[in-house]
Amino acid sequence: MRELIRDREHLVRLALIFAAGFVAFVLVRSFVIPKGFGVYGHYRAGALDDVSARGIHFAGRASCADCHDDLEKAKAAGKHAGLGCEACHGAQSAHVADAANVVPGKLDPKTLCPVCHTTNVAKPKGFPQVDPKDHAGDQPCTDCHKPHAPSIA
């Protein structure tokens, strides 16, 4: 016990360092953590408001069909019938609003198609899956398949 009292200076210094570290942690945390965080567990209360303020960027399938009705008919006959246009082409609301000036970028089927069709044991057995290198080598999928009606070669 006498040693503890004799080394009291060291204990006080250690306690002060610990207290300073705790105060620094609380100050940094107050600047780094958003104000609404923790109201609903590990969820920031204002997140939904932030997302909804961005607005909708997808045009929707009907908007695509208004101008591209031939592609919609081809797609309806193929295996991609249930797939929305913007699943592959990305959000196109800007293109729908100003089709003359906003032209969608050209898609690269060698990188796009494997996103869904690369072999994966977690996918249903009936889902078309390939090993892109064995299936097509360096050739794009569109050399053999029509993207809007892939079952029709």
C-alpha angles and dihedrals in degrees: 000000000000090000090053092053091044092053092047092118091062092048091050091050091049091049091049092050090049092048092048090050091050092049090048090050092051092048094048091045091053090057098041103043115072115244096244095049115118097022089110100025114270092355131098110233095216095052095097091049090051092050094046091050090063092069131220116302100178117094097200133232095279092058091054092048091053091071104016101047092142091059091046090055092048090048092049089059094051139064092267091065093113094046119098117235093238092056087079103017097045128227109336107178091117090053092049091049094049111012094167095059104025110065118181115240121256112264122232107222092193089067101026103051096049090058088077103017105048111116112268126164090218092066121089115271093240093054112104107252130172141171097242095212094050095038102049108357107207095336119112117247090243091069088077106011133057106227096215092047106021095172088063110074 
